[in-house]
């Protein structure tokens, strides 16, 4: 049995833009898979500077950003608000 990695922070209300949902649908991928990666500290395709910023944000209660790609190469951002009240899946061009 594989142990699940612990979540590092609460996601709050989960939201997604229509274009992000369409990208997930076209790739036949689940938002839940990306959300789990985000919540467990797998920040995806971020620079080392942005990764360090996320680690600091965990301690200081700031906004957290992860970046991923669907199997079709569409880039997704997942953003958790500083107060952890909401997490939103967006395409970069939606932001």
C-alpha positions as CSV (number, residue, x, y, z in Angstrom):
1,X,0.0,0.0,0.0
2,X,1.3,3.4,-0.9
3,X,1.0,6.1,1.8
4,X,-0.6,9.3,0.7
5,X,1.5,12.4,1.2
6,X,0.1,14.8,3.8
7,X,-1.5,18.0,2.7
8,X,0.4,21.1,3.6
9,X,-2.5,23.5,3.7
10,X,-6.3,23.7,3.3
11,X,-7.6,24.5,-0.2
12,X,-10.8,26.2,0.9
13,X,-13.6,26.5,-1.7
14,X,-12.5,25.0,-5.1
15,X,-13.2,27.1,-8.1
16,X,-12.2,26.9,-11.8
17,X,-12.6,29.0,-14.8
18,X,-14.6,27.6,-17.7
19,X,-11.6,27.5,-20.0
20,X,-9.6,25.5,-17.3
21,X,-12.4,23.0,-17.0
22,X,-12.5,22.7,-20.8
23,X,-8.8,22.1,-21.0
24,X,-9.1,19.3,-18.3
25,X,-12.1,17.8,-20.2
26,X,-10.1,17.8,-23.5
27,X,-7.2,16.1,-21.8
28,X,-9.5,13.7,-20.1
29,X,-7.8,14.6,-16.8
30,X,-9.2,15.2,-13.3
31,X,-8.9,18.5,-11.5
32,X,-8.6,16.4,-8.3
33,X,-5.2,15.0,-9.4
34,X,-3.7,18.5,-9.9
35,X,-5.3,19.8,-6.7
36,X,-3.8,16.9,-4.7
37,X,-0.3,17.7,-6.1
38,X,-0.8,21.4,-5.2
39,X,-2.0,20.7,-1.7
40,X,0.9,18.3,-1.0
41,X,3.6,20.7,-2.1
42,X,4.3,19.4,-5.6
43,X,4.4,22.9,-7.2
44,X,4.8,21.6,-10.7
45,X,6.7,23.6,-13.3
46,X,7.9,26.5,-11.2
47,X,11.3,28.1,-11.0
48,X,13.4,27.5,-7.9
49,X,12.7,31.1,-6.8
50,X,8.9,30.6,-7.1
51,X,9.2,27.2,-5.2
52,X,11.0,29.0,-2.4
53,X,8.3,31.7,-2.4
54,X,5.7,29.0,-2.0
55,X,7.5,27.4,1.0
56,X,7.7,30.8,2.6
57,X,4.1,31.5,1.9
58,X,3.2,28.3,3.8
59,X,4.8,29.8,6.9
60,X,3.7,33.5,6.4
61,X,0.2,32.8,5.2
62,X,0.6,34.2,1.7
63,X,-0.8,33.2,-1.7
64,X,0.4,29.9,-3.1
65,X,0.8,29.2,-6.9
66,X,1.5,26.0,-8.7
67,X,1.9,25.5,-12.5
68,X,1.2,22.3,-14.4
69,X,0.6,21.0,-17.9
70,X,-2.2,18.7,-19.1
71,X,-1.2,15.7,-21.1
72,X,-2.1,17.8,-24.2
73,X,0.4,20.5,-23.1
74,X,-2.1,23.1,-21.9
75,X,-0.7,25.1,-19.0
76,X,-2.8,25.3,-15.8
77,X,-2.2,27.5,-12.8
78,X,-3.6,26.6,-9.4
79,X,-3.8,29.5,-6.9
80,X,-4.7,29.3,-3.2
81,X,-5.6,32.6,-1.6
82,X,-3.5,33.9,1.3
83,X,-6.3,33.3,3.8
84,X,-6.8,29.7,2.4
85,X,-10.5,30.5,1.8
86,X,-10.4,29.4,-1.9
87,X,-8.3,27.7,-4.5
88,X,-8.8,28.5,-8.2
89,X,-7.7,26.5,-11.3
90,X,-7.1,28.9,-14.2
91,X,-5.3,29.1,-17.5
92,X,-2.5,31.8,-17.4
93,X,-4.4,33.8,-20.0
94,X,-7.4,33.9,-17.7
95,X,-5.5,35.5,-14.9
